[in-house]
Amino acid sequence: MDKPFAKVRILDLSRMLSAPYSSHLMRLLGAEVVKVEDPDGGDPYRYMTGDKELAEAGLSAGFMGLNPGKRSLTLDLKRPEARPVFERLIAGADILLENFRPGAMARLGFGYDAAARINPRLIYCSLSGFGQEGPSSQEPAYDGRVQAMSGLVDMTGHPDGMPVRAGLPVADAGSGLMGAFALASALYQRTHTGRGQYVDVAMLDTVLSLMNLRICDYLVSGIAPKRIGNMAPIMNPCSDIFPTADGAIQISANTDAEYATLMEVIGRPDLTADPRFDEFAKRQANAADLRALIDEALAGADAAEWDRRLGAAGISSTPVASLPQTLADPQVAVRGMVLPLPPVPGLDRTAVTTNAGFLMADGGPDIDAPPPRLGADTDAILAEIGYDDAEIAALRDAGAI
């Protein structure tokens, strides 16, 4: 069975992390992605590495992880000779994806209205920090700034410490995922309307969407969320990360029955009937006292032993794993979340990417080609849209490719 996006062609003008993650997910599911890059260096993420060999090749580990299987075409859209080339590419595309500052594509003469006149079926997606309109739309938007503006950083960390940024670029990666979902939605809509449309994805909007639970709680209760460390958002002191004799363990015991079981396992069944803790609301009100007693009990064994005991009793728990430990977990291997990439010609290095995060019985996500060197597919793509060798040479002489 064909993959879901097997007949979809994406013109991907995006750079760095957010929107390239959108096209990466689409590529895993069969889309053809033509990465349109400036001839003068291309995607800056190619060079963001301390590894000299990878930097010189323009193939940082991060770039390779986001761009496997894509084809690279160099095209300088500021050159008049490039205009008819790009118009021809638009005419044969299903999706145009870009993440420049709002208005940049229109100033080049290729905003949505101009592109739609060439190809009314085109789905045109702009991914930016704050969207195409509004007082912040023209401001720079790196992941850390968006996290801080969203309220996410303010609610992350321990009550007596500084606010903490999330340990992954959640605004970048989240908006990339949201972009792929938006593109899939627009493609499906086109199957029964026959028309393309404009899609506006914003990093700040994405983080706010992911914060659904905390936003709804605040707007209903009027109580702004506070930093609660590693405790679950429901403010349950039995759902937290605890120290043990040798490391940390995460435990989730939310219901009254789970609380009673947890107390039995840690050797404090007396705390089940303790009037300070015998109801959920009381456990919340006396969280510091209960936490101290749980910490004291858990100090008597190591994390692996507590995990074994808690698991046998039906309580959700896990030792806190490092990334190397996670990647060595047999469960991760079974799910195929790490995909080795085919070798890049001329580069004697192993590269990997991550899979899409779900499996399908037929036509599921995988990758079958390496990430491209800058401009590696320029001549082939131009030949596919009707340019002959002499015309390609003329474009190169003019600096358009």
C-alpha positions as CSV (number, residue, x, y, z in Angstrom):
1,M,0.0,0.0,0.0
2,D,1.2,3.5,-0.8
3,K,2.1,5.8,2.0
4,P,-0.5,8.4,2.9
5,F,1.3,11.3,1.1
6,A,3.0,9.3,-1.7
7,K,1.7,11.6,-4.4
8,V,2.2,14.9,-2.6
9,R,5.0,17.3,-3.6
10,I,6.1,19.9,-1.1
11,L,8.2,23.0,-2.0
12,D,9.9,23.5,1.3
13,L,11.6,27.0,1.7
14,S,11.8,26.6,5.5
15,R,15.0,26.7,7.6
16,M,16.2,25.7,11.0
17,L,13.9,23.5,13.1
18,S,10.1,24.2,13.3
19,A,8.8,24.0,9.7
20,P,11.5,21.6,8.5
21,Y,10.1,19.2,11.2
22,S,6.7,19.6,9.5
23,S,8.1,18.5,6.2
24,H,10.2,15.8,7.8
25,L,7.0,14.2,9.2
26,M,5.3,14.4,5.8
27,R,8.4,12.9,4.2
28,L,8.3,10.0,6.6
29,L,4.8,9.3,5.3
30,G,5.8,9.5,1.6
31,A,5.7,13.1,0.5
32,E,8.3,14.3,-2.0
33,V,10.0,17.3,-0.4
34,V,12.0,19.7,-2.6
35,K,14.1,21.8,-0.2
36,V,14.5,25.1,-1.9
37,E,17.7,26.8,-0.5
38,D,19.7,29.9,-1.1
39,P,22.8,29.1,-3.1
40,D,24.8,31.1,-0.6
41,G,25.0,28.5,2.2
42,G,21.4,27.3,2.3
43,D,19.7,26.3,5.5
44,P,21.8,27.8,8.4
45,Y,21.1,24.7,10.5
46,R,23.5,22.8,8.2
47,Y,26.4,24.4,10.0
48,M,25.2,24.5,13.6
49,T,27.6,21.9,15.1
50,G,30.9,21.8,16.9
51,D,31.9,18.9,14.7
52,K,34.3,20.3,12.2
53,E,33.8,17.6,9.6
54,L,30.0,17.9,9.7
55,A,30.1,21.7,9.6
56,E,32.4,21.6,6.5
57,A,30.0,19.2,4.8
58,G,27.0,21.3,5.7
59,L,25.5,18.3,7.4
60,S,25.1,18.9,11.2
61,A,23.6,16.0,13.1
62,G,20.5,18.1,13.7
63,F,20.1,19.0,10.0
64,M,20.5,15.4,9.0
65,G,17.8,14.4,11.5
66,L,15.3,16.9,10.1
67,N,16.0,16.5,6.4
68,P,16.5,12.8,5.4
69,G,15.0,11.9,2.1
70,K,14.5,15.5,1.0
71,R,15.9,16.8,-2.3
72,S,17.9,20.1,-2.3
73,L,17.5,22.7,-5.0
74,T,19.4,25.9,-4.9
75,L,17.5,29.0,-6.1
76,D,18.0,32.7,-5.4
77,L,14.5,34.2,-5.5
78,K,16.0,37.7,-5.5
79,R,17.3,37.1,-9.0
80,P,14.9,37.8,-11.8
81,E,16.1,34.7,-13.7
82,A,14.8,32.6,-10.8
83,R,11.2,33.9,-11.1
84,P,10.1,31.7,-14.0
85,V,11.8,28.7,-12.4
86,F,9.9,29.1,-9.2
87,E,6.7,29.8,-11.0
88,R,7.1,26.5,-12.8
89,L,7.8,24.7,-9.5
90,I,4.7,26.2,-7.9
91,A,2.6,25.1,-10.8
92,G,3.5,21.4,-10.1
93,A,3.4,21.5,-6.3
94,D,0.7,20.5,-3.8
95,I,2.2,22.5,-0.8
96,L,4.5,25.5,-0.4
97,L,6.0,25.7,3.1
98,E,7.9,28.7,4.5
99,N,8.9,30.1,7.8
100,F,10.3,33.5,6.9
101,R,9.3,36.7,8.8
102,P,5.7,37.6,7.8
103,G,5.6,39.5,4.5
104,A,9.0,38.3,3.2
105,M,7.5,36.1,0.6
106,A,5.1,38.7,-0.6
107,R,8.0,41.2,-1.0
108,L,9.7,38.6,-3.2
109,G,6.6,38.5,-5.3
110,F,5.5,35.0,-4.2
111,G,3.0,35.6,-1.4
112,Y,-0.1,33.4,-1.3
113,D,-2.2,35.5,-3.7
114,A,0.5,35.4,-6.4
115,A,1.1,31.7,-5.8
116,A,-2.6,30.8,-5.9
117,R,-3.0,32.5,-9.3
118,I,-0.4,30.2,-10.6
119,N,-1.8,27.1,-8.9
120,P,-5.3,27.4,-7.3
121,R,-4.9,23.9,-5.8
122,L,-1.8,25.0,-3.9
123,I,-1.8,24.7,-0.1
124,Y,0.4,27.5,1.1
125,C,1.7,27.2,4.8
126,S,3.5,30.0,6.6
127,L,4.9,29.0,10.0
128,S,6.1,31.9,12.2
129,G,6.6,32.9,15.8
130,F,3.3,34.9,16.3
131,G,1.3,34.6,13.1
132,Q,0.9,36.8,10.1
133,E,-0.9,39.6,11.9
134,G,-0.9,41.3,15.3
135,P,1.4,43.6,17.2
136,S,4.1,40.9,17.7
137,S,4.0,39.5,14.2
138,Q,7.2,41.1,13.0
139,E,9.2,40.4,16.1
140,P,11.9,37.7,16.2
141,A,10.8,34.4,17.6
142,Y,13.3,31.8,18.8
143,D,12.1,28.8,20.9
144,G,13.2,30.2,24.2
145,R,11.5,33.5,23.7
146,V,8.2,31.9,22.7
147,Q,8.3,29.5,25.7
148,A,8.9,32.5,28.0
149,M,6.1,34.6,26.5
150,S,3.6,31.8,26.7
151,G,3.7,31.4,30.4
152,L,5.2,27.9,30.1
153,V,8.5,28.9,31.6
154,D,6.9,30.8,34.5
155,M,5.0,27.6,35.6
156,T,8.0,25.3,35.2
157,G,10.5,24.7,38.0
158,H,10.5,24.5,41.8
159,P,8.6,27.0,43.9
160,D,11.7,28.4,45.5
161,G,13.8,28.5,42.3
162,M,14.1,30.3,39.0
163,P,11.7,29.6,36.2
164,V,12.9,26.9,33.9
165,R,12.8,26.4,30.2
166,A,11.5,23.0,29.0
167,G,14.3,20.5,28.3
168,L,13.4,20.3,24.6
169,P,12.5,23.0,22.1
170,V,8.8,22.5,22.6
171,A,7.8,25.7,20.7
172,D,9.8,24.7,17.6
173,A,9.0,21.0,17.6
174,G,5.4,21.5,18.7
175,S,4.7,24.0,15.9
176,G,6.4,21.7,13.4
177,L,4.0,18.9,14.5
178,M,1.1,21.4,14.4
179,G,2.1,22.4,10.9
180,A,2.1,18.8,9.7
181,F,-1.4,18.4,11.2
182,A,-2.6,21.6,9.5
183,L,-1.2,20.5,6.2
184,A,-2.8,17.0,6.4
185,S,-6.1,18.7,7.3
186,A,-5.9,21.1,4.3
187,L,-4.9,18.2,2.0
188,Y,-8.0,16.3,3.1
189,Q,-10.2,19.3,2.7
190,R,-8.9,19.7,-0.8
191,T,-10.1,16.2,-1.7
192,H,-13.8,17.4,-1.6
193,T,-13.4,21.1,-2.4
194,G,-10.7,20.9,-5.2
195,R,-9.2,24.1,-3.9
196,G,-6.0,25.0,-2.0
197,Q,-5.8,27.6,0.8
198,Y,-3.6,29.6,3.0
199,V,-2.5,28.0,6.4
200,D,-1.1,30.3,9.1
201,V,0.7,28.4,11.9
202,A,2.2,30.3,14.9
203,M,4.7,29.0,17.5
204,L,3.0,30.9,20.3
205,D,-0.5,29.6,19.3
206,T,0.9,26.1,19.4
207,V,2.3,26.3,22.9
208,L,-0.9,27.8,24.1
209,S,-2.8,25.0,22.5
210,L,-0.6,22.4,24.2
211,M,-1.2,24.2,27.5
212,N,-5.0,23.5,27.2
213,L,-5.3,22.0,30.7
214,R,-3.5,24.8,32.6
215,I,-5.3,27.6,30.6
216,C,-8.7,26.1,31.2
217,D,-8.0,25.6,34.9
218,Y,-6.9,29.2,35.3
219,L,-9.8,30.8,33.3
220,V,-12.4,28.8,35.2
221,S,-10.9,29.1,38.7
222,G,-9.2,32.5,38.4
223,I,-6.1,31.0,40.1
224,A,-2.9,31.4,38.1
225,P,-0.7,28.3,38.0
226,K,2.4,28.3,40.2
227,R,5.6,26.4,39.9
228,I,5.2,23.0,41.5
229,G,8.4,21.3,40.7
230,N,7.8,17.7,39.4
231,M,4.4,17.3,41.0
232,A,1.5,16.5,38.6
233,P,-0.7,19.5,37.6
234,I,-3.5,18.2,39.8
235,M,-1.3,19.1,42.8
236,N,-1.2,15.6,44.1
237,P,1.8,15.0,46.4
238,C,1.8,11.3,45.6
239,S,2.4,12.0,41.9
240,D,5.9,13.4,41.8
241,I,9.5,12.6,41.5
242,F,11.1,11.3,44.7
243,P,14.7,10.6,45.8
244,T,15.6,7.0,46.7
245,A,18.8,5.4,48.0
246,D,20.5,5.7,44.6
247,G,18.6,8.0,42.3
248,A,15.2,9.5,41.5
249,I,11.9,7.7,40.8
250,Q,8.7,9.0,39.3
251,I,5.5,7.7,41.0
252,S,1.9,8.4,40.1
253,A,-0.7,7.4,42.7
254,N,-3.8,9.6,42.1
255,T,-6.9,7.8,43.4
256,D,-7.7,6.9,47.1
257,A,-7.1,3.3,46.3
258,E,-3.7,4.0,44.7
259,Y,-2.7,6.1,47.7
260,A,-3.6,3.3,50.1
261,T,-1.6,0.8,47.9
262,L,1.4,3.2,47.8
263,M,1.4,3.5,51.6
264,E,1.3,-0.2,52.0
265,V,4.2,-0.7,49.6
266,I,6.5,1.8,51.3
267,G,5.7,0.4,54.7
268,R,3.5,3.2,56.0
269,P,-0.1,1.8,55.9
270,D,-0.8,3.9,59.0
271,L,-0.8,7.0,56.8
272,T,-3.9,5.8,55.0
273,A,-6.1,6.5,58.0
274,D,-4.1,9.6,59.2
275,P,-6.7,12.4,59.4
276,R,-4.2,14.7,57.6
277,F,-4.1,12.5,54.5
278,D,-7.3,10.4,54.4
279,E,-8.9,12.5,51.6
280,F,-7.5,13.9,48.3
281,A,-8.1,17.5,49.4
282,K,-6.4,16.9,52.7
283,R,-3.4,15.4,51.0
284,Q,-3.1,18.5,48.8
285,A,-3.4,20.8,51.9
286,N,-0.8,18.9,53.8
287,A,1.4,18.1,50.8
288,A,4.7,19.1,52.5
289,D,4.2,16.9,55.5
290,L,3.2,13.9,53.3
291,R,6.1,14.4,51.0
292,A,8.6,14.4,53.8
293,L,7.2,11.1,55.1
294,I,7.3,9.5,51.6
295,D,10.9,10.7,51.1
296,E,11.9,9.2,54.4
297,A,10.4,5.8,53.5
298,L,11.8,5.7,50.0
299,A,15.4,6.3,51.3
300,G,15.4,2.7,52.4
301,A,15.9,1.1,48.9
302,D,17.2,2.0,45.5
303,A,15.0,3.2,42.6
304,A,15.0,-0.1,40.7
305,E,13.8,-2.0,43.8
306,W,11.0,0.5,44.5
307,D,10.0,0.3,40.8
308,R,9.8,-3.5,41.1
309,R,7.7,-3.4,44.3
310,L,5.4,-0.6,43.0
311,G,5.0,-2.3,39.6
312,A,4.0,-5.6,41.3
313,A,1.4,-3.7,43.3
314,G,0.0,-2.0,40.2
315,I,1.3,1.5,40.8
316,S,2.7,3.5,37.9
317,S,6.4,4.2,38.5
318,T,9.7,4.4,36.8
319,P,13.3,5.3,37.7
320,V,14.2,8.7,36.0
321,A,16.1,7.7,32.9
322,S,18.9,9.6,31.1
323,L,18.6,9.9,27.3
324,P,21.3,7.1,26.8
325,Q,19.3,4.8,29.1
326,T,16.1,5.6,27.2
327,L,17.6,4.9,23.8
328,A,18.9,1.6,25.1
329,D,15.5,0.5,26.4
330,P,14.2,-2.6,24.5
331,Q,10.8,-0.9,24.2
332,V,12.2,1.9,22.1
333,A,13.9,-0.6,19.8
334,V,10.6,-2.6,19.4
335,R,8.8,0.6,18.3
336,G,11.5,1.6,15.8
337,M,11.7,5.1,17.0
338,V,15.3,5.6,16.0
339,L,15.9,5.2,12.2
340,P,19.4,4.8,10.8
341,L,19.9,6.8,7.7
342,P,21.4,5.6,4.4
343,P,25.0,6.8,4.0
344,V,25.5,10.3,2.6
345,P,27.8,10.1,-0.4
346,G,31.3,11.2,0.4
347,L,30.6,11.4,4.2
348,D,31.9,8.4,6.3
349,R,29.6,9.1,9.3
350,T,26.6,7.3,10.7
351,A,23.5,9.5,11.0
352,V,20.0,8.8,12.4
353,T,16.6,10.4,12.7
354,T,13.6,9.8,14.8
355,N,10.4,8.2,13.6
356,A,7.0,9.8,13.5
357,G,5.8,8.4,16.9
358,F,3.1,6.0,15.6
359,L,2.9,2.8,13.6
360,M,0.5,1.9,10.7
361,A,-0.4,-1.5,9.5
362,D,0.2,-0.4,5.9
363,G,2.2,2.4,4.4
364,G,3.6,3.6,7.7
365,P,6.4,6.1,8.4
366,D,10.0,5.3,7.5
367,I,12.9,6.7,5.5
368,D,14.8,5.4,2.5
369,A,17.2,8.2,1.5
370,P,19.9,10.3,3.2
371,P,19.8,14.0,3.8
372,P,20.9,16.1,0.8
373,R,24.1,18.1,0.4
374,L,23.3,21.7,-0.6
375,G,22.0,21.8,-4.2
376,A,22.6,18.2,-4.8
377,D,19.4,17.7,-6.8
378,T,19.2,21.1,-8.6
379,D,20.0,19.9,-12.1
380,A,17.8,16.8,-11.8
381,I,14.8,18.8,-10.5
382,L,15.2,21.5,-13.2
383,A,15.4,18.8,-15.9
384,E,12.1,17.3,-14.5
385,I,10.3,20.6,-15.0
386,G,11.6,21.0,-18.6
387,Y,14.9,22.8,-18.5
388,D,17.6,21.5,-20.8
389,D,21.3,21.5,-20.1
390,A,22.0,24.9,-21.8
391,E,19.2,26.6,-19.9
392,I,20.5,25.1,-16.6
393,A,24.0,26.4,-17.4
394,A,22.6,29.8,-18.1
395,L,20.8,29.9,-14.8
396,R,24.0,28.9,-13.0
397,D,26.0,31.6,-14.9
398,A,23.4,34.2,-13.8
399,G,23.8,33.2,-10.1
400,A,20.1,32.1,-9.9
401,I,21.0,28.5,-8.9
